[in-house]
Structures are given as structure tokens and as C-alpha cells.
Amino acid sequence: MEIKPYTQDLQPLVRAFNLRLRAGGEQYWRFPESYVPRFPKLSNNNPYQELFVACDHQEVRGGYLLTHSQFSIHGQTTWIACGPQLSMSEGIVNGSYRAIGVLNLRDALKKQPLLYGLGIGGFQEPQARLLKTMRWPLKAVPFFFKVLNSSQFFANIAYLRRNEGTRVLLDMARYSGIGWAAIRLAHLRPWRQDGFTTLEMVPEFGAWADELWNKCKDRYSLIAVRESATLNRLYPPSDPRFLRLKISRRGKLLAWAVALDTQMSAHKHFGGMRVGSVVDCLAEPEDAALAVQHSTWFLEQRGVDLIVSNQASAVWGKAFLAAGYLRGPTNFILGLSPLLAAKLEPLETSGETFHMNRGDGDGPINL
């Protein structure tokens, strides 16, 4: 088995690999069929990606993706990588290739020992079990949600509608009005705009974002670099999906957020709901509550059915709860390589000030 860079000539073999997965019953996972990464490597310090495939006798049997980014770790900037993202092997459908997951991970660690995994899908997923076996600390990144349209929520929340019994209860709650009343009570939090804080939607990030980054970078134990050049690469001005919000008070910049407003269709979690999401955000910890309140108000005014966010930071989590969100079950898991974890010890305390969300790792690919 040889792990090598994914090049154009290997694209037909990757397509054949994906077909074998589909034929074997795997309906969800697919390896990218283009060898061109979402973020090619440039000459500056922006994030970039690399794709690798595991080949055996002229067939692709698996592969993985590495995303390299600069992070501030206790105030010191260094390169680390997210991966192996999309780590896949034919072992999903053929037990003869189960070892490829281990090979992918070991190869990624050789390329970048400061490695983290994010997303993963839950503690019971094969990748999470593999990381635990290899002594990676794992941490659940909390999930927060706020229901704005209870009827749509009860009709579409696939996670709760998995069996006949809960479907009946949810339909009763939906049509009786009990569900609406319960949701209103659960989300009730008094908040009024103060007249001094303003929110504007901006087409791109400018020098103002650099100023805020310099204020914030030492306030979190682990945080990806969020300078304007990086932000405009992650959330390009040419992409209308990203709603960039700039929040100020009496003319002083306090925070920014990146939101999405997505009409779902047969989504595996959200069905056909219109889902708003706060996928990335930045402020000094004492301003997190204002940032969340105004981002939430913005999405409420757009008429979404549900607002969701994943936030690792304890301060940001409290800010979402204070804004009327509930905390739900999460499948968004953070894993740290042993060397990266050592730089963040003691994890019991530093983990409270990690600032990671859907803007890290794969980004908001499922939102």
C-alpha cells in the first residue's frame, strides 16, 4: 500500500473507488473526485489543503485530506493541520482494507505532528474510536439551537423522528399547540436592543477585522488566525451564501460573525427546514453575548425556522444560552494529536477557552 499525493491521473481510480463504496452499500461518504483542493497552496500564510490517496496494485483503496492553518496557541502563532479529514478506506465495505484508516493517520502525523480532527460524527464513529485507540484526547463541541418556527421544527427534525412513537408525539405537539407553547417557554429570554449597538452586513473583511484579531488572539488558548486575508479566503466575497456581520457599539467595533441562511431539502438532520446558522464569530470574551444577540436578531428578521451553532468556548456557550438557545446532542467532536494536546496542557482548564466552531476544519459544508 502506497500513500501519495492525489494527482489528475488518479481521478478515474478515485471515481472507481467511490463506485465500489456505493455498490457495497455506503450511501453517504465519497472521496472528492477532483484532485484540485478547495484551498490550493499560495505563497502567503493563508490556509491551504492537500489531498492524498492510498493505492494498491493500480487501485485507490482510500485517502485523506489535510487542511493547514495558522493557529494561536497560548498567544504563540504556529502552523497546525486538521486531518486526516475525509479519511476514508475501502474498509467501510470490505474488511480486507480496515487498516487503511490507521495508515492514513500515521502518514498525516508524519507530515504534521500538530494535528487535530474536527467534526467526526460522534464518539461511536470509526474515526473517533481510532483516535481514542491512538490516545488522542477527544472533546465534544457543544451544539446550540433556537427554534423560531415550531411547526416546521416538529415536522422536520429528523433526529427526533427516527421511530414511530416519537413521530406520533411530535405530531401531537405540532397540531395541538402544546409544542408551540413549550418552545416559546424554553426559549424565553428578555432582551431588547439598546439603541447604541449597530449591526451591518458587509461584503468582505477589511483592516477592521485585523484590529479585532490583534485584540482577541491572546484571549483564547487555541484559536485559528482570523485576519482579514484568511477570512476572505474562507468566506470569499464572491460567494453570496456567506452573510458577514459587523457589530459595533457607539462606533467602536465589538465583533463580527459569519452566518448562513439555508433552505434545506431532505437534509439528514433538518429535513426541509430553513436553517440559519452562526458558523464563525469573533469578539473579546466580554463582548460575546452582544455578538450572539445581534447575530440571532439578524437571522430572526430573515425568517428562518431554526438557528444552530457549535461553539467550543465556554464563554460563547454561555452567551448562546443567555440569548435563548438550548443545548442539544452533538456529533461535532474535537480530537487533538498527543503532541498538540501536550502544548495545551492542562486540558481541563485550557479546553474552556478553545475558540473553535464550524468555521474550522471542513468549514460549514453541511450547513
Steps between C-alpha positions, in 0.01 A plus 500: 500500500641838398363837616578775251376842390172500311579599141286543191585159357351334809153653459358198307624268776334716766173489307530121487569497877183701566299264279622203703394675820154565357469142374600379847212690660674820614258780409657800675879516476677584174860606438539818290509408133700810411867508590484880540452591870256766616797710620809452280831603653596862441820689576357680807390379843143409405351157576557235236405137441671185377336180378659155528389157381592147606575284196533124469573325169374785281185551707414775747396342830463814711624852561494806721506878499727730703408864560796708619427819696676737733378491860576696811586260785524687829587811299768336282423468129587171332386280213281202584279283280151359513501140394484250386173655388285290271721208600345212314582144416343214314485338842155663530367228272787247487666381818824425315577875497417601857864581576503788251349735759803442725737544205333829406532634853864396541588655165328826595687513833831463316412799284374712793524374862291798620173357376136523597178342379168687507149386420547121486128424548492380860698300751375169359622566145794286380730803472426608858568148628826492305614833646415383850701180444797713396463706821360817354298701755145547369266786592139556401439845349158607635206549264255786559165551331209742506163410350312786334238303307377219725271348236785459252731377774271222621424394141861489381739426786624164372709425810184483714278338236699179471228270633123479488443583867687830499349594163151467649594711803661768285194517274275533805718782633496666159125497442378550857691820568674345799827486310479868406441598864783277624745641245404858587552431869831320447646781289363788705780742583437872549714708265450835336726691264669783689508749214877541525608171339477474122523211256587529134547239231832555320620361165847401626738522793733799517768648725243530778502119528879506547461746788249275672720194446793670672277574801364146519784265412644486853159458666453139388729202563442353152364702208553501125649817354212723392669786317314658209702319231421164656132586549459611140649167390272297723192711421573647156321826411387334177293242690154641584424221750719656768334781694780705660382700798687789662383597849595834659403703805515880492722472193746256661538156338401224741460184295440335169307187406448289190150363459318280250133494405438166326183343369553132567356218290482146637791580732594204719459711817282800407267364231350790307551776753645839424805497726696801618843434643775695672797321348782729612536798731757702690495745790677547827338268756315782678331597170393149399145547632438811290639325192266204546195714575539714189589208271189321627282807446634529144405140415162535672421799279577290192227252596695177555333206673796400716838647599793271589864536602787291637734676742792355697557808719325495838445878485337480158290207613365705790429785258284275282311368803443857620356585157232235537667203332477145628788255508436183299681174425816554297686290245768768458810356666845655542802268518857616577817317403719414802759766412238772454325397821831528687533864389155572645539339841326508736210416268247516785545878519631599156216312331254751644660776291537318167325713236396256230180468301369403156743745341786264585581163351283423197308824543118517480476232231177348638325832567 
